[in-house]
Amino acid sequence: MTTASLQRGIAAGILSAVLVLGTGPAALAQSRPAQKPPAAKTAPVKTAPAKPAAAASKVKPTATTSKATSAAKPAAAAAAAGAGAAAIAAKPAQAATGPGGASLVTSYGDWGVYTAQAGRSKICYALSQPQDRLPKSVNRDPAYLFVSFRPAENVKNEVALVLGFAAKENGPAEAAVGNTSYALITKASNAWLKNPAEEGQAIATMARSGTMTVKMQSARGSSLTDRYSLNGFSKALEHARKECGV
């Protein structure tokens, strides 16, 4: 069994590969299309019903009129079907290739399930990107939160983050889930739970919570915050676990 420090050293290499081989924010971002506001309601205007002309009631529809009406119905149906297809196509999808060259297996909510092969070792993980990054005025590289499984190294449920910037060495860093906060240890642009024994508890808390908020300080002294959605986390984690047979 490898020691915790060695495991983190190996994980640091994987996290570095994420930055080098990652597909970028456009491929993995989970943006939601903006919804149009509901139209304002207006009071109905009452108008006197028009008297039908006597001649009009006696006019029978011609063959030309019937054909035009019949043609209009399938055209309207085709337009409606086209609009439905466009709406489905507009839904963002997970990238087929994830950080480190991993392959997408499936996705749940805001989380994707990926697998990769490192030599003879298989790596499986559930991954997501932050929904909000504050302050918005600070430019940063893409960030990721993921829980990985590496059976060959006897590693499971490892919570790790790619921060997207160089963190302040020994600076304050924490991840808040629900009413619980977990101290983070940072190295360069990566982070892990400071106490590995808390990983099981953290994952259980994440499974029943809606968001995780990560706060840290950059090497330049800026206080930064990333908020991750946990929608779909439980299903993605369970699927990733099964992919690696753990």
C-alpha positions, 0 to 999 in steps of 0.5 A: 500500500502506498503512503499518503504522501506518495499517493498525493505525489502521484495525484499531483502528476495526474492533476498537472496532466489535467492542465496540460492535456485538458480540453478547455472550458468550452468543452467541459462547461455546464452552461444553461441556456437563458430562459425567456421571462414570461410574457406580461398578461394584459386584460382582454379587450371585449369587441362586438361579434361581427355579423356573418354575411349571409352569402358567406354561410352559403359558400362551400369550400373549393378544392383549392381551399381544401388542398391549401388547408391540408398542406398547411397542417403538415407544414405546421407540424414540421415546423413544430417538430423542427423547433423541438429538435432545435431545443434538444440540440441546444442542450449542452453535452459533456466533452467526449474527451476529458482532462488527461485524455480520459474518455467520457462514459456518461454524465449525470446532471452537472457531473461527468464520468470519465475513465483513462488508462495509465499503463496497466492501471485504470483510472476512473473519476467523477468530475465537474467544473465550477458554476460560479467563480468570484471575483469575476474580474480575476482571470483564471485557468479552468478549474475542476473538482473530481473524486477519483479511483485508482485500484492499482494504487489502492486509492479510492474516494480521493477528493481533489481540485485543480484550482486554475491558478497558483495558490498561496503556499500554506495559505488559508483554503477550505471547502464548505459543504452544507454546514460542514467545512473541510480544510484543504492543503494546496500545492502549486495549482492543486488541492486535496482535503488536508485530512485524508481520513475525512474523505469518506465523510466529505463524500457522504456530505456532498451526496446530500448537499446541493453545492460545494463552495471552495475558498482559497488565496492565490499566490498574489494574495487575492481571496478567490471563491469557486462554487460547484453544483452537486447535481448528479454527483451521487450517480456519477460517483457510483458509476465511476466506482463501478467502472473501476470495480471498487 
